[in-house]
Amino acid sequence: MRPVKIGGQGGKIRPVHIAGFILFILIAAAFIFPVLISFMSAFKSNGEILNNPVGLPKGFFVWRKGQGCSFR
């Protein structure tokens, strides 16, 4: 079995590969960031979402029987 060469031709890592990897990371972050914001907002009250939309929740907010319950 032949050894696998990293980086394509001759084992060289080209600037095109680095640029492609950086572009991939940026695109992945652009897709993952809104999902994380939505997930964190699911545990916030409306006031927390309006005051600090990107921050972590101070406590968990759960909606039960027509009224909200906050666990801090």
trRosetta pair geometry for C-beta under 8 A, 3 or more apart (Angstrom, degrees):
i j d omega theta_ij theta_ji phi_ij phi_ji
5 8 7.2 -46 112 95 109 9
5 9 7.9 18 124 -143 143 7
5 10 7.1 174 -173 116 144 2
5 11 4.7 -109 -164 -69 97 79
6 11 5.7 48 58 -138 67 77
6 13 7.5 -15 128 -67 95 93
7 10 7.7 -50 97 79 107 57
7 11 5.3 75 52 -169 114 32
7 12 5.3 -150 131 79 136 30
7 13 4.4 -102 -115 -75 133 58
7 14 7.0 138 -173 -5 104 73
7 17 6.4 -97 -137 -25 79 173
8 12 7.3 -49 68 61 86 72
8 14 7.4 -29 46 -1 129 114
8 17 7.5 -161 -1 -70 120 133
9 12 6.4 -21 85 36 74 102
13 17 5.5 -109 -164 68 72 139
13 18 6.8 77 157 -49 105 95
14 17 5.0 105 60 1 74 99
14 18 7.4 -140 102 0 45 86
15 18 5.4 -53 -148 38 41 112
15 19 6.1 41 154 -19 71 105
16 19 5.7 -53 -144 39 31 110
16 20 6.2 34 154 -21 64 107
17 20 5.7 -54 -147 37 29 113
17 21 6.4 31 154 -20 63 106
18 21 5.7 -54 -149 35 30 111
18 22 6.4 29 154 -17 65 105
19 22 5.8 -53 -147 37 32 110
19 23 6.3 34 153 -19 65 106
20 23 5.6 -54 -147 38 31 112
20 24 6.3 36 152 -22 64 105
21 24 5.5 -51 -149 33 32 115
21 25 6.5 33 152 -19 64 103
22 25 5.7 -52 -149 34 33 112
22 26 6.5 32 153 -17 65 105
23 26 5.8 -55 -149 37 32 111
23 27 6.3 29 156 -16 66 107
24 27 5.9 -58 -146 39 29 108
24 28 6.2 29 155 -19 65 109
25 28 5.7 -55 -145 38 29 112
25 29 6.3 29 155 -19 64 106
26 29 5.8 -54 -147 36 30 110
26 30 6.4 33 153 -22 63 105
27 30 5.6 -52 -149 33 33 114
27 31 6.7 25 154 -12 64 105
28 31 6.0 -62 -154 39 32 105
28 32 6.0 20 156 -13 69 114
29 32 5.8 -60 -133 44 31 104
29 33 5.8 42 167 -35 68 106
30 33 6.4 -38 -133 21 21 114
31 34 7.3 -66 -169 33 30 99
31 35 7.2 20 148 -11 63 114
32 35 5.6 -66 -158 40 42 113
32 36 6.2 40 152 -21 76 107
33 36 5.8 -57 -149 36 31 110
33 37 6.4 30 156 -18 66 106
34 37 5.5 -52 -144 37 36 113
34 38 6.3 37 156 -20 67 105
35 38 5.8 -54 -149 37 31 111
35 39 6.3 31 153 -20 64 107
36 39 5.6 -54 -145 37 31 112
36 40 6.3 26 158 -13 66 107
37 40 6.0 -58 -146 41 28 106
37 41 6.1 28 156 -20 64 112
37 53 7.0 24 -160 156 114 89
37 54 6.6 -49 -113 -114 105 61
38 41 5.7 -58 -143 38 28 111
38 42 6.7 43 154 -36 61 98
39 42 5.9 -45 -159 13 32 117
40 43 6.5 -69 -168 39 40 99
40 44 6.9 35 144 -24 71 114
40 56 6.4 -103 -149 -122 128 48
40 57 6.3 -174 -176 -26 82 92
41 44 5.4 -61 -146 32 45 116
41 49 5.4 62 -142 -110 101 113
41 53 7.1 -2 -90 -155 115 72
43 57 4.7 -103 106 -19 102 164
43 60 4.8 -56 -166 -133 110 73
43 61 5.9 133 175 35 47 74
44 48 3.9 -126 -169 88 110 124
44 49 5.0 137 106 -55 130 81
44 57 4.6 -149 -79 -103 82 105
44 61 5.8 42 177 19 12 129
45 48 4.9 96 52 7 74 102
45 49 7.2 -137 95 -6 40 87
45 61 4.5 170 -59 -101 71 159
45 68 6.5 86 -114 170 102 158
45 70 6.6 -27 -53 -92 123 116
46 49 5.7 -55 -151 35 34 113
46 50 6.4 27 156 -15 67 107
47 50 5.9 -59 -147 39 30 106
47 51 6.1 18 160 -11 67 113
48 51 6.0 -60 -137 44 29 104
48 52 6.2 -43 -175 50 66 91
48 55 8.0 -109 179 76 94 105
48 57 6.2 60 150 -127 156 75
48 58 6.6 -144 -116 11 134 98
48 61 7.5 -174 22 -23 135 140
49 52 7.8 -95 -132 66 13 50
49 53 5.7 42 -173 -105 60 72
50 53 7.3 19 -108 -62 13 90
52 55 3.9 -18 154 24 122 124
57 60 6.4 84 118 -87 144 45
57 61 7.1 -132 -156 -2 137 93
58 72 6.5 -3 129 -124 90 105
59 70 5.4 74 99 176 134 91
59 71 5.4 -171 173 89 108 48
59 72 3.4 -68 -88 -92 143 69
60 70 7.5 159 84 -157 44 52
60 71 4.7 -8 60 58 92 105
61 68 5.9 -10 -172 -171 99 117
61 69 7.4 155 -157 81 51 47
61 70 5.3 -19 -104 -105 75 76
61 71 7.7 -164 -76 23 29 71
62 68 7.2 146 79 -159 38 66
62 69 5.1 -22 68 65 88 98
62 70 7.9 170 24 -88 66 29
62 71 6.9 28 2 -7 108 108
63 67 7.7 180 -154 98 64 22
63 68 5.5 -41 -103 -102 65 70
63 69 7.6 169 -98 19 16 76
64 67 6.8 -26 75 68 65 66
64 68 7.6 104 25 -130 66 23
64 69 5.4 5 23 -5 114 121
